[in-house]
Amino acid sequence: MTTKQPIWAWLVPVLALGCQVVAMVAGVGPYLALLCGIALGGAVLVAVHHAEVVAHRVGEPFGTLVLALAVTAIESSLILSMMFSGGQDMAVLARDSIYAAVMIICTGVVGSCLLMGALAHREQTFRVEGARAGLAALFVLASLSLVFPAFTTSTPGGTYSSSQLVFVAISSAVLWAVFVFVQTVRHRDYFIPEPNSSDPEAHAAPPTVAQTWASFGLLLLSLSIVVGLAKKLSPTIEKAVAKANAPRAVVGIVIAGLVLLPETWAAVRAARANRLQTSMNLAVGSALATIGLTVPLVVIAASFFHLPLVLGLSSKEMALLALTFLVTAVTLGTGRTYLMQAAVHLVLFAAYLFFAFVP
């Protein structure tokens, strides 16, 4: 990690923003869609770079918290904007997006991190105290938001009544806030990686305050571009999904995957650099923020603007979610990881994708 910003760190966001503006004005044709895809990839890489600059200045776990909060806030904005414009057809968008994000993080992101770490270092360790607390909160939040609506009887069709929505929104926000307090104040040591002599970035001089603020601003800009380009590309993705006769829920998976690219790339890089604690902070923290922040915002918007909102999952999705949580609790319960855990998570990720395309 160098203290001097490379020219591409600010040039790529500017070019990607220009590409987004052109797409907004001229529309997304086949060639412009390809250009937007390249710009999207560049924005992801730049977002990860600036997140690492901020993290290097403020230290763990604040650095990973910055990236998780930024991505989740922008993802929530994307969901709300599509709900406002989509009407009844977007009633399940929040559910599909939250479910996709949780499954991608718990299976794909965690599995990729464990695989990269196992290939490079055979075995890795992390503080199990922090992971257990985060996973316990995640299990409760996901059950309240995605599972219980399918079993309540006050309203039909996987929905909550107004009072139930208020309870779930408050519970989600409170539980997420308590976790952040524990992570950053009360038990911060549970989330701080051990000193790693093999990681050259750990010994680099921290960036200046001015460079940190510049990176923070460029991080927000890059993440905004990621979501903006993902939204512009979503009609193209929808057409491709329809042409392939795939279920509509696949669109939510693709969009969630695009939005989570910065966190995924940052987590995988950290695991390969033998900083698995940082990877786990990103994965668990992002999954928690996806529910703890998104659900209250969506509930407030749906209640105030009378938007249709369906949260309950189908039985197949609930079974896959329960299996994912069980496997995650088992594989991450010891604080030591190797190749077998990676294989289990990635196979589960493949099963999730397969049954999404072939329900």
Residue pairs with C-beta under 8 A, 6 or more apart in sequence:
1 52
1 53
1 56
1 201
1 204
1 207
2 204
3 204
3 205
3 206
3 207
3 208
3 211
5 53
5 211
5 214
5 215
8 46
9 46
9 49
9 50
9 215
9 218
10 218
12 42
12 43
12 45
12 46
12 222
13 43
13 46
13 218
13 221
13 222
13 225
15 39
15 42
16 39
16 40
16 42
16 43
16 46
16 222
16 225
16 229
17 221
17 225
19 32
19 35
19 36
19 39
19 229
20 36
20 39
20 225
20 228
20 229
20 232
22 32
23 32
23 36
23 229
23 232
24 232
26 32
28 36
28 232
28 233
28 235
28 236
33 233
33 236
36 229
36 232
36 233
37 233
39 225
39 229
40 225
40 226
40 229
40 230
40 233
40 258
40 261
41 261
43 222
43 223
43 225
43 226
43 229
44 222
44 226
44 261
44 262
44 265
45 265
46 218
46 222
47 67
47 219
47 222
47 223
47 226
47 262
48 262
48 265
48 266
48 269
49 215
50 215
50 216
50 218
50 219
50 222
51 63
51 66
51 67
51 70
51 215
51 219
51 262
51 266
52 63
52 201
52 266
52 269
53 207
53 211
53 212
53 215
54 63
54 66
54 67
54 212
54 215
54 216
54 219
55 62
55 63
55 64
55 66
55 67
55 278
56 63
56 201
56 204
56 206
56 207
57 63
57 206
57 207
57 209
57 211
57 212
58 66
58 212
59 192
60 191
60 192
60 193
60 277
60 278
60 281
61 183
61 184
61 188
61 191
61 192
61 281
61 285
62 184
63 278
64 266
64 278
64 281
64 282
64 285
65 180
65 183
65 184
65 281
65 285
66 216
66 219
67 219
67 262
67 263
67 266
67 282
67 286
68 263
68 282
68 285
68 286
68 289
69 289
69 293
70 219
70 220
70 223
71 223
71 259
71 260
71 262
71 263
71 286
72 286
72 289
72 290
72 293
72 294
73 293
74 223
74 224
74 226
74 227
74 259
75 97
75 101
75 227
75 256
75 259
75 290
75 294
76 293
76 294
76 297
76 298
77 227
78 227
78 230
78 231
78 255
78 259
79 93
79 94
79 97
79 294
79 298
80 297
80 298
80 301
81 231
82 90
82 93
82 231
83 90
83 93
83 94
83 298
83 301
83 302
83 307
84 301
84 305
84 307
86 93
87 308
88 308
90 308
91 307
91 308
91 309
91 310
92 310
93 252
94 294
94 295
94 298
94 309
94 311
95 146
95 158
95 310
95 311
95 312
95 313
96 249
96 252
96 253
97 252
97 255
97 256
97 294
98 145
98 146
98 290
98 291
98 294
98 295
99 146
99 252
99 313
99 317
99 321
100 249
100 252
100 253
100 256
100 257
101 256
101 259
101 260
101 286
101 287
101 290
102 138
102 142
102 287
102 290
102 291
102 321
102 324
103 320
103 321
103 324
103 349
103 352
104 253
104 256
104 257
104 260
104 264
104 349
105 260
105 263
105 283
105 286
105 287
105 290
106 138
106 283
106 287
106 324
106 325
106 328
106 345
107 324
107 345
107 346
107 348
107 349
107 352
108 264
108 345
108 346
108 349
109 260
109 263
109 264
109 267
109 268
109 282
109 283
109 286
110 280
110 283
110 328
110 332
110 345
111 342
111 343
111 344
111 345
111 346
111 348
111 349
112 264
112 267
112 268
112 271
112 342
112 346
113 267
113 268
113 270
113 271
113 276
113 279
113 280
113 283
114 124
114 271
114 331
114 337
114 338
114 339
114 341
114 342
114 345
115 339
115 342
115 343
115 346
116 268
116 271
116 272
117 124
117 271
117 272
117 274
117 276
117 279
117 337
117 342
118 124
118 337
118 338
118 339
118 342
119 339
120 271
120 272
120 274
121 274
122 338
122 339
123 336
123 337
123 338
124 271
124 274
124 276
124 336
124 337
124 338
125 194
125 276
125 335
125 336
125 337
126 193
126 276
126 277
126 279
126 280
126 335
126 337
127 189
127 190
127 191
127 192
127 277
127 335
128 332
128 333
128 334
128 335
129 187
129 190
130 183
130 187
130 190
130 191
130 280
130 281
130 284
131 280
131 284
131 332
131 335
132 333
133 179
133 182
133 187
133 190
134 179
134 183
134 284
134 285
134 287
134 288
135 284
135 325
135 328
135 329
135 332
137 175
137 176
137 178
137 179
137 288
138 284
138 287
138 288
138 291
138 325
139 325
139 329
140 175
141 171
141 172
141 175
141 176
141 288
141 291
141 292
141 295
142 291
142 321
142 325
144 168
144 171
144 172
145 168
145 172
145 291
145 295
145 311
146 311
146 312
146 313
146 317
146 318
146 321
147 312
147 313
147 318
147 321
148 168
148 312
149 158
149 159
149 160
149 164
149 310
149 311
149 312
150 158
150 312
150 313
150 314
150 315
150 318
151 312
152 160
152 161
152 164
154 160
154 161
154 164
155 161
155 164
157 310
157 312
158 310
158 311
158 312
158 313
159 309
159 310
159 311
159 312
160 168
160 309
160 311
162 303
165 299
165 302
165 303
165 309
166 299
166 303
168 295
168 299
169 295
169 296
169 299
169 300
170 296
172 291
172 292
172 295
172 296
173 292
173 293
173 296
175 292
176 288
176 289
176 291
176 292
176 293
177 292
179 288
179 292
182 190
183 190
183 191
183 281
183 285
191 277
191 281
192 277
193 275
193 276
193 277
193 278
194 277
195 202
196 202
196 273
196 274
196 275
198 274
199 273
199 274
199 275
201 273
207 215
222 262
223 262
226 258
226 259
226 261
226 262
227 259
229 258
230 255
230 258
230 259
231 255
233 258
234 251
234 254
234 255
237 251
237 254
237 255
238 251
241 247
241 248
241 250
241 251
241 254
246 357
247 356
247 357
247 359
249 356
250 356
250 357
253 353
253 356
260 286
263 282
263 283
263 286
266 282
267 278
267 279
267 282
267 283
268 279
270 276
270 278
270 279
270 282
271 279
276 337
280 332
298 309
299 309
301 307
302 308
302 309
313 321
316 355
316 359
320 351
320 352
320 355
323 348
324 348
324 352
327 344
327 345
327 348
328 345
331 337
331 341
331 344
331 345
332 341
